[in-house]
């Protein structure tokens, strides 16, 4: 969802057609993304450090005309520190940068901490699935207002275990 909206914004900025029958998009001065990271071993940087460097760049440069997507900020540390880092980023984007932002998190405390913020909507996709023929399931990616409290982590782990069991170790 985050990437999709960023791509639609980018397409619209270039005057290209977008995959929609109707859309109202404002012009943005920049598009910032903090989605997925990896170690930069050649620079002796951990995944978490890379994530923090990217977040820092966004927080320093985004404006009220920017579009920002951030996914799971703070996941590379303890849950308590992750909540603090995620909340601080979201607070800064909302109160200081005032950027249009899509911010995805599994830290439910951040949702509670941001209740009452004006101009903020909480959207989620339900973590429901249909069982498939192999005993796994298929996600239905329907966006709705609210917060998803459910998790499919154990089902996904079970599916991954089944797949790993099928792979020969040689």
N, C-alpha and C positions, 0 to 999 in steps of 0.2 A: 504494500500500500504506500509506504514512504517513497520508495523508488519510483513507483508508477506516477505519483503526483509530481515528483521532481522532473521526471521525463516529460510529462504533459506540460508543465510550466516552461521547460526548455523549448519544447516544440512550439508552443504558443509565442514565446519570445522571438523566435526566428520567423514567425509568420506562417508556419507550417500548419497543416490540418492536424487536429487532435481527435482521438477516438471518443467523441461525445456528440450527442445530438444538441446539447446546450451546455455552455460553461461560461462563468464570469470569473475571469482571471485578471488580477492587477499586474501591472508591469513591475518587475523586480530589478534591483540594481546588482544583485549577486545571488547565487545559489550555493549554499553551503551544505555539506554532507558529512556526517560522522556516523557511518554505517559500516561495521565490520573493520577489524584491524588484524594485523599479524605482527609478529616480532620483526624487528629490524636488526637481526643478529650482527650484520656487518657494521652497524653503528652502536652495538651494545645497548639496544633499547628493547625493553619488554613490551608485550602486547599492551599492558596497562599504561606504560609511559607513552607509547604511540597514541593511544586513545586520548590521554590527557593533553598531549601536544596538539592534536587535532581540535579538541574541544576548546582549548585555550585560544587557538587561532580564530575560531568561529566567534567566541565571546568578545575578542578584541576588535573584530572587523565587521561583524554583522550590523546592519542598520535597520531602521523601521521599514525600509523598502526591500529588505532581503527576505529570502525564503530559505528556511533552515530545516533540514531533516536530521534527527538524531535518534539512534537506535540502541537501546540497552546501555546507556552511559553508566559506568560504575560496575559493570558485571565482572570485571577482572580482579575484584578485591572482596573483602568480607561484605556480608549483607549490610551491616551497619554503616561501613564506610561507603558502600555503593549507594545507599539511600542518601547519604550526606552529599556525595559528589553529584548524583543525579538531580537532587533538589536544588543545589546551588546553581547548576547549569540552567535548569528550567527557570528558576527565580530570576537570574540575570537576563536571560533571553526575554522574559515577560516584562520585567520592571525596568531594565536598563536599555537593552537593545530594542525592545518592542517589536521584534521580528515576527513575521508569520512563521509559525513553527509547527512541525509535526514531530512529536516526541514520544517514542515507544518505550515502555518499561514494564517489567514484571514486578517491580517493587511497589506493592500495594500501599505502603506507607506514604509514598510520594503523592498518591491520589488523595489520601486523607489530608495530607499537609497542604494541598493546594485547593481544598474546598473553599468556595467563596471568592476565588479569583475571578474578576470580571473578564469577559471575553474568552474564557477557556471552556472548551467542550471536551468531554470524555467520550471517546469512541473505542469500540473493541470489536473483535471478531469472536464468535463463540467457539469454544474448544470442543465442539461436537464432531462426531464423525460417523460415517457409515462403514460397517464391517465389509471388507472385500472378500474375495474368494480364498485368499491365502491366510485369513485370520487377522489381517491388519485392519487399517481403516483409512478412509479418505477424508481430508478436511473439507468442510464447507466454509469458504471464505466470504461470509456475509458481514458487512459492516453495520453496526447498530450503535445507538447511544447507550452509554453505560460503561460498566467495568466488568470484565470477565474475571470471575473468581476461580473458575475451574482450571484444571491443568491436564494435559495429556502426556506429561513427561514420562510416566511409567509405561504407558502404552507404546510411546515412541521408543523408549529404551528396550522394551520387549521385542518390538519389530526389528530394531538394530541388532539385538542379540540373535534373533532368528536368521538374519542375513549373514552375520558373522559366522554363525554355525554352519552355513552353507558354503562358506569360503574355505578351501583347503589351505592349511598352514604348511608351507614348505620352505 
